[in-house]
Amino acid sequence: MQMAKKIMLDNEIADEERIREIDPSIYNSIARCAELLAVQLIESNFSVAPSFFGSDEEGKLGVDFCDIEESFDKDTRVATCIFQLESFKKLKRKKVFSVKSKFVVFYRIKSDCDELHAVAFARKTGLMACYPYFRTHVAHTASFANADIPILPTISSMPVKEKIKKEHNA
């Protein structure tokens, strides 16, 4: 089994304006009482091209992720965030292997807070909650397809680049 190497990442991070609006004391009060209710796979697409198996070329591996929707229901105190994640291998400019999935993460937030802070918490911690499930999903899918794909890296080992959210909604 190969270890992850030469993986290119293109991931969305929170914009600076949004970060400046976050009050650390409110955010920390959410962190102390938030309860992870569920992590659910809600959509997944897989493809592998025949050229994946016929090439000795190493190609480029990549992982993309972004949050595509978030909300906070003040009545139920539930923050929801949907993430889209994709693992792929490219030969030249063509994706020859791809697993693209959407996960939804739900948190119950018992502390008093507004939507901005609840959603900020769900965005930041939700990715950490769903990414291990995505790594496992990619590993199982690649195994079923007999596709030799390295194990995906952990989030802490990945550099983060800013990506415009509009690109993912198209």
Stockholm file with secondary structure:
# STOCKHOLM 1.0

chainA/1-170         MQMAKKIMLDNEIADEERIREIDPSIYNSIARCAELLAVQLIESNFSVAPSFFGSDEEGKLGVDFCDIEESFDKDTRVATCIFQLESFKKLKRKKVFSVKSKFVVFYRIKSDCDELHAVAFARKTGLMACYPYFRTHVAHTASFANADIPILPTISSMPVKEKIKKEHNA
#=GR chainA/1-170 SS CCCCCSEEEEECCCCHHHHHHCCHHHHHHHHHHCEEEEEEEEEEEEEECHHHHHCCCCCEEEEEEEEEEEEEETTTTEEEEEEEEEEEEEETTEEEEEEEEEEEEEEECCSCCCHHHHHHHHHHHHHHHHHHHHHHHHHHHHHHTTCCCCCCCCGGGSCCCCCCTHHHHC
#=GC SS_cons         CCCCCSEEEEECCCCHHHHHHCCHHHHHHHHHHCEEEEEEEEEEEEEECHHHHHCCCCCEEEEEEEEEEEEEETTTTEEEEEEEEEEEEEETTEEEEEEEEEEEEEEECCSCCCHHHHHHHHHHHHHHHHHHHHHHHHHHHHHHTTCCCCCCCCGGGSCCCCCCTHHHHC
//
